[in-house]
Amino acid sequence: MKKLSLFSLLILVVRRDLVLAMRRRADVLTTLFFFVMVVSLFPLGVGPEMDMLRKMAPGVLWVAALLASMLSLGRLFSADYLDGTLEQMMLAPQSLSVLVLGKMVSHWMVSGLPLVLMTPVLGLQFDMSVQAIGVLMLSLLLGTPILSMVGAIGAALTLGLRGGGVLLSLLVLPLCIPVLIFGTGAVQAVSSGLNVSSHLSLMGALLVLALTFTPWVTAQALRISME
């Protein structure tokens, strides 16, 4: 049997998880509807004060994206854990870190990327400028993969625990605060006429750091949880 390269293995895992996600469209749509509902309710609750809405928009959209991504983290490894697939992955000769990275990528594609694509429509509710919406999309494009990768560590550590959803939130939310700060700061900077490159550069550095370490850390956490 021909041995798969690491890239081919990564693509195989991503494709498999995407196919399974499409069979459970309700879970994918729940995350997207939650994001849309949370963001849409804020203008109704605050009122039509456009200046206030423009100031609130970055924080509201980023917090909603963070909470929406948390909804699907509990399902990241649970299905494979229950049907024994995860145990077979751990026994396979291929790198568990690469398998985990593939699951992170597929999780972002079904829970993070749709949020980024919905941002322009939702940003118009807050009377955001085209430039501010563009920076917001770029910050979400850099930040939502970090949320998926950091969340995978928490999902691995709480795998199989009763009440693991609450513990998962307690573990992951504090670690996501820097992403939230830099993401909202980038949009606020462009609204104030300041340079946004520093915020986006820091988010890019966090993304590279997460790509480097989180697959290995998550793989070790899975081994601990499976013992």
N, C-alpha and C positions, 0 to 999 in steps of 0.2 A: 504494500500500500504506500503510495507516494505521500511523503511528509509535507504538510502544509507549511508555507512560509508564515511569518508572524502577521504580515499584512493580509494575506489571504484568510488567515484564521480570524483576524479582527473583522473583516468584511463579512465572513460567514456568521459570526455571532450577531453582528448588527442586523443582518438580513433576517436571521431567525427571529430575533426579538421584535423587529418591525412587523413581521408576518403575524406573530402572536398578538401584538398590540392591535392590529387591524381586526383581529377576530374578537377583540374586547373593546370595541369602539366606544362603549358607554363610559369606560374608565378614562379614555382619552378626552372625550367630550366633557366629562365632569370637570376636569382641570381647567379647560378652556372657558366653560360657562361660569365657573367660580371666579376666574380672573375678570371676565367681562362684567359680571354682576357687581363685584366689589367696586371696581373702578367706576361703573355707571351710577351707582347709588350715591357716591360722594357729592357730585354736583347737585343732586336732588336734595340732599340733606343740608349742604352748606348754603345753597342759594345761588342766584345768578350773578354774584359779585365776581367779575372777570379777573380783576387784579388778584384777588385771594385765590381763585381757582388756578391761575397761572403759577402762583408761588407754591401751591400745594401739589401740583401735578406730578413733579418728579418723585416726591416721597410716596404719594398715593400709588402710583404705577409700580414703583419698585417694591413696596411692601406687599401689594397685591400679587406681584410676580413671585415673591419669596414664599408667601403663604400658599399660592397655587402649586408651586413646585413641591412643597411639603406634602400635599395630598397624595401624590403618587409615589413617594419615596418608600412607603411601607410595602409596596408591591414589587419593588425592584428585584428582590431575591426570593420573596415568599413563595411564589408559584413553583420555581425551580427547587426550592427547599422541600416543599410538600410532595412533589412527584418524584423526588430522588435524582433529578437532573443535576442539581448542584453537587451532590456527592460524586456523581460520575465525572463532572468537570474537575473536581479536586483530585481524582485518581488518574486523570488523563495525563499523558506525557508532555502535553503542551503547557506553556506558561500560564499559570492561573491569573497573573497580573494582566496579560493580554486579553484573556476571557472577560475579566472584570472591566477592563477599559472598553471593550465592545458593548457591554451592558450599559455602561455609563453613557456612551455615545448614543445608543438607541433610546435611552431614557430621555436624554436632552432633545432628541429629534421629535419625540412625541409629546413632551411636556414643556420644553423650553422654547424651541423654535416657533411653534404656533403662537406663543405669547408675543414674541418679537414681531411676527407678521401682523398681529392684531393691533400693535401699538399706534400706528398712524391714525387709524379710525378712532381709537379711544382718546388719543391726544387732542383731537379736534373738539371734544367735549369740554376740554379745559382751556380752549382758545390758545393753544400753544403755537408758536411760530414754526415754519417749515424747518428752520435751522435747529431749533430746540428738539423737534421731533426726530430729526436725523441723528443728533447726538444721543438722544434717549435710546433710539434703536441700536446704535453702535455700542452704547454702554451695556444694554441688555444682551447684545450678541456676544460681548466679552464676559459678562457676569453670569448669565444663566448656566453656561457649562460649569462654572465654578460651583454653583449651587448644587448641580447634579453630582459632581465629583465629591464634594464635601459631604453631601447628604448620603452618598453611597457608603461612606465610612460609618455613619450612624446607623444606617439600615443593616449593615453587616454586624455591628456590635449588638444590636437589639433583635437579631434574627431568632425567631422561635420563642421570644419572651412574652409572657402574658402582660398586657398593657404596654407593649413595646412602642406604640404610637406616641404616647405621652413622653416616654423616655427619649424617643428619637427626636422629638421637638426640643426637649431640654438640651440635648447634646449638640444639635445642629445649629439652632438659631443663634447662639452666641458667636459661633465660628463664622457666620455669614454677615456679621455686622460690618467688617471692613469693606466688603463688596457693596453693601447697602450705602455706606458713607461715600465711597468714591463714585458710585453710580449716580446718586442724586447730586453729588457735588459737581459732576461734569455738566449736567443739565443746568444747574443753577449758575454755573460759571458762564455758560454761553448766553444765558438770559441777562446776566449782568455785564456782558461785553468783555469778559475776561478770557484768558487762554485756557482751553480745555485739555491741552496735550498732556499736562502733568497727571490729571486724573485718569485719563485713558491709558497712559503709559503704566501707571501703577496697577490698573486693572489687567493690562496685558502681562505684567510681571507676575501678578497673582495667578493668572491663567496658566502661564508656563510652569510656575511652581506647583500648581495643583496637578497638571499633566505629568509632572516628573514624579511626584511622591504619592498621590492618592491611590493609584491602582495598586501599588505595592502594599500600602497600609491597609487598604480594603481587603486585599487577598489574605493578609495576616489576620485581620479581624474575622474573616470568614472561617479560617482554620480554627481560631479560638472558639467561635460560636458552635462549630460542628463537633468539637471534642466532647 
